[in-house]
Structure formats: C-alpha cells, structure tokens
Amino acid sequence: MKAMNRRKFLKGSLLGGVAASVVSKSKNANASASFGGYPDAMGVLVDLTRCVGCRSCEAACNKEQGLPAPAKPFDDLSVLDHKRRTSEGAYTVVNQYEITGQDHPLFRKIQCNHCNEPACLTSCFVNAYTKTPEGAVIYDPTVCVGCRTCMVACPFYIPAYSYSSVLNPVIKKCIFCYDTRLKFGRPPACVEACPREVLTFGKRKDLIKIGNKRIANHSDLYEDHIYGENEVGGTSWMYLSSAPFEEVGFDTHLGTQPILSYVKEFLTVVPMVLTIWPALFAGFHLLATRKDKQKKEEKSEI
Amino acid sequence: MKTLIANGKIPLAKHYNEDRSVKWSVKDKLLLGLSLSEYLAQAFRNPLNWLFAVIFTFGGYVTITRFVFGLGYVTHSSYDYPWGLFLGFGLFVMVPLSASGFMLGTTVEVFGRDDFKPIERLALLNGLLGYLFAVVFLQVDLGQPWRLIYPMFVSLGPAAVLFLVAWHVATYLSVQVAELVPAFAEMMGMPKLKTFIKSMVLGLTIAGIILSTLHQGALGALFTYAPGKVHPLWYSAPFQWFHFFVSSVFAGLSMLIVVSTICKKTMAWRCDRNFLDNLDKLTLGLAKGATLALITYVVIKIIAIAHDGDWGYLASGWGQWYLLEMGAGVILPMILFTVSIRNNLPGLARFAAFIAVLGIALNRLNTALFTFNWKMYQEIPHWREVMICITVYSLYIVTYRFVLYRLPILYTWKKDEEAAS
C-alpha cells in the first residue's frame, strides 16, 4: 500500500520538475522500485585482480569502528584457509578462492554492499535503516527491537547480530564509515588502508564508467560484468573479477530486481482486503441470515 | 476429577448452590467448587501434572538463563539462520493452528450457522491462546523484548511486512479477548458486559476476518524477502501469502478437531450434553470445511509451481521431500477427510485432522528452517532452544486447561439463577 503511494509520488515528481528535489529528499523514496539510487551516491569499485589478501582493510576497519581484537592477528594469513563471513566482530572479511585454470588464487573482500534499495531497510518494521544521499546504508541501534528480519532479507548475508549481549543486542554491519568519514566526503578506512589500490572510491556513476573502461582495455583479463551495477537493483559497492563471479563466491542468481519487488505483490493485496472485505462479508451476512429475518417478520405479523 | 464426580461432586456451572442458599464466591469458582485440599489432591493425582512439574523445573531454569545470559547462550547464535525454533515453531506453526477463531466466528456470526455454536467458543479460545503464546515465543526470540511496542509508537516502518504482522496480531488479540468476554461475563455474573459485546459481535467478527486474512498471509509474505534463500518449491513471490492463508484455514479447523477430541477424551466431566452430543456431527462439518481448503491449497500449490517453472526441482532430493510433505501432510488427510465424510466416520476425521496438523507444522518448519538456506549447511537447533520451546508449549497447554476447566467454553453456564439475583 505504502509502496504504491510512493510510486505514484515519484511518478508525479518526474512530471513536476520542482517537486523532484523535494521528493529526492523524501526518506521513503528509496523504497520504490522505480528508484535508481541517489544521483550523487558514492561507492567503491573492488578489483579482485589486484587483491593479494593482505587483510590490511580488515585491520583498518577493526580500528576505525572500535571492534574487539580478533583471536588471530591480522597479519596471520592462516585464517584465509577457511571461508568466513561478516560477524559482530568483523564488518569486513577477505576470503581466498582457488580458481581452476589460474595459477594464483583470487581474494574477495566482503562487506555491506550498500544497495540502492536495501532489503534490510524495506524489511525493517521500526525504520532503523536509512539510505543516505551519500550512498551509505546506516543503522540506528536505539530503535532496533531485534527481530532480525533484515538478516533474513539481506541477499548478501551481511548483517550480523550481537547475540552475546544480554541487555543491548544490536545489528552489526559495515556503515561505509558514515559517521566518521563518508559524511565529510572522505573515503572509508579500508579504502585508505589498501596498499594495492584494489578499492577505488568515487561517485557510483563514475565508478561504473571506470569499470567499463578497465574491462574494455583489458578484455582478456576481466570478466565482462560489473557485479553490483544491476544486482538487486544496484549496489554502491561493485566488483570486477578475472574469474567467473560464481567461482569467487558471488551469488549470480540474485537478479536485477530489488528485493522489495518480490514483496510488492503482497503489499498490493493489503489495501484491497482492507477495503473490500468489510462490505463483502457484511453482504454475506445479510444474504445468509435473510431467511431468518423473513421468518421473524412473518411471525411478528401474525 | 472423575473420582470426585463419582463421589457426588458436581462441577460448578452456576452462581448458586443446589438449594440456592449460597452464592458461589470467586474462590469457589476458581477451585471448581472444591475445597482447597480437595482441589490440590486431585491435581496431585494427575500424572500429567508431574510431567509438567519436571518440565517447568528444568525448562523454567533454561528459560531464565536465556534472559540472564542472552540469546547467545541458548541458541547457536547463527548469522545465517537468524530465525530458529522460537519463530520457526512458535510463531509460524502456532499462528496457522490458531486460525480456528476467525473461521468459526465467520461460520456462526457472519454466515448464521448456529448449529456450530457448541464449538464456537472453543474455536475462539484456541485462537486467542495460540496467538498469545505465539507472542510469548516472539518475546523469547526478540533481542530486546522490552521494545515490543516500538513499531507501534516509537519508530514506525509502515512499509515493512512485519509492521503489518505486529499491528494485526496486536489488534487481533484484543478482538479475540473481546469475543471471549461473554464467557467471562457469564461466569462472573455481569450480564450488561455480555450484552455490550454481543451488540458489536458482527463488527468484531468481520474485523477478525480482515486481520486474519492479512496477517496469516503476511507471515508467508515475510519469506518473500528471501527469494534466494528459501527453496523455490517452498517459495513463490506472487502466491506465498495465499499459500499461507489457505493452509491456515484447514490448519485452524484441523487443530479445532484435535483439541475438541482431547477435551472429549480427557475432560468429559467439564463438557455438557450440548457439546458432547453434537461433537461427532460438528467434527464432520469442520472436516468438510477443511477438505475444501485442502483442495484449494493443492490446486494453488500446483499453479505456483507451474507459474514459477519449478517442475525441474521435483526430481531433486528436495523435490522428494516436497512431495512427501504434500503427499503425507496434505493429500492423505484430504482423502481421509473425504472418506470420513462420505461414510460418516468422525473417528477417521479426527485421525485425518491430526495428520493435517502435523503436515502444516512440517510445511512451516520446512519454509522457515529446513529448506531455508538450501544452498548452505543445515542448522540444527541448540538443545536449550528445544527445551525452551517445550517449556513454553507446556505453559500453553496448562493455561489452556486452566481456562477450559473454568470458563463456560465446553459447557453452558446455567442462567436461571440470574433472575433470582
């Protein structure tokens, strides 16, 4: 119901040029399927061909976000033997993938991809998530109830939960260093820490151009695809790879529709049930009981 | 209790004693007209109570540890499986089994089928308690249960499916309480309260239909957020809400048959003739409704597979699991119901209802846990999680029994004395 309203709202804004600026600031606008992302959203292009798996980004993230010290130090590369995922103690992790037909492994950094239309945001019933115009998906722990629907909804398995906390368990995930850096136009800590220029920080639309240029210039090296350009409606973090994306742990079956579009089919049913059911069932009631009423009236006439 | 009745005790069902000299107090009503020692003696004689005592001692302790040491202590703290048994069983199984309230409300109040009246209150109570304990399960599972009202008043996310679930379950709980107020009013001797509720019963019932349609469907729609995670055979973006809604219809009716059977077998002393004499006929009536819903469900399930093009998955291992769920949990009870209706066999209908209840539980657990993350590893719940589920469910049974013993659900409160007061 809400989503429909927004869609209309956005359509109207396309017609009325003045209205557009107002709508783009509307907090709800990012939940609509016709929303392609904030025009000046920032992003990061991750080039897997350059990554050597040094884990500097993990260390920088840990420091910037004040996370607890890990069990094994960041220069211990034995952790790469196992596949890891983001957790309450690590907002970003690097995994190693052996590629058939290549003499060296590829490394892939995982963190929140900061979707244009985040599934976590649209599934949250207390509006704890916000997609900022700068591109970050940030989270307000003070309103979170802990239902963990966002973790179910995230197609990338990113949000983690601090289950160990008794009084204040919250969602833990990368926020693009929004509070400390992105807000002031600075790149996130991991980007600054990378010694191999794997991570390119910039406006999302520029990054797509850069990615396409790299693919065009080295078509023998790169897969002809920027992962994240269109996946689930587009993400702020995007990837280039020299191996097929499914071989580097990416889910290549996510489609280009934002997650919300799968839920909309139900959301459109809601107003119909709300408006049609009362009349329908009151009508049924009148039909079903009309004979009783007639009998009663006949009796009273006699 | 049976022994007591054999000794001449009559279960309390009216405001005054036999020769109208004494008006029963609230305490008498709570103790079923027994003295405290008699009441305790019959409670101790019941072996089921000893089982509950063991469960509550041990399980109660484990449940307390959940709130003292956090969710991480009682679950595997999985990031990949954020929802475990508390929601997979407690919410997604309990809620469809509680659809009986709105089903029978509709049958009696909207369609005017007064012949279902003897079982209407049991259906309403089954609904109310099922929802209440689904919320209890939710409170065990929520990271910060004290923030339960946040989606209502503090920070609203109205575009989320869960927002609808929260509001509807809360509203529907109040509707169900209101629908059961007449029973309470009869027992406590407050006729005006009863008249007041009766005056708006049609409105309440229609509100119940709307709220139930939407939140039963919404529980299914919650999984549409996870298109790549739930196995395609259990996932269908356009039909998911309808699958959950239609299956809740036969789930609620079957659960009502099961519960009424248990009442008849274990507390016949509390049921009056109106309930006992009509039960066989009503069971078959409910079976008819359940069969129609089962047929609708099978058809819409097949349409969903055709629409989404999932035929290929049927040949896989998951497909066989799916066919087993559909065959044993849906088609088998459908056939048994049909045979029982044609040949007037209420016993067979009860057996079929029992299978249908298990079938729907399997379906919800399949969607929420077993086929969730079907491309990943399978999460096995922590034993403490299982223990807490058993404890809360036992609490549900004890509460259920407590209410059935007292409120005029299975029997009719004798009215004739009201005039005397």
Interface residues (C-beta under 8 A of the other chain):
Chain A: K2 A3 R6 N28 A31 R85 T86 S87 A119 T122 S123 C124 F125 V126 N127 A128 D140 V143 C144 V145 G146 C147 R148 T149 M151 V152 A153 P155 Y157 P159 A160 Y161 Y163 S164 S165 V166 N168 P169 V170 D251 H253 L254 G255 I259 Y262 V263 E265 F266 L267 V269 V270 V273 L274 W277 P278 F281 A282 F284 H285 A288 T289 D292
Chain B: F67 V68 F69 G70 L71 G72 T75 S77 Y79 D80 P82 W83 T106 E109 V110 F111 G112 R113 L142 G143 Q144 P145 R147 L148 Y150 P151 V154 S155 L156 G157 P158 A159 A160 V161 L162 F163 L164 V165 A166 L202 I206 I209 I210 T213 L214 G217 A218 G220 A221 L222 F223 T224 Y225 A226 P227 G228 K229 A237 P238 Q240 W241
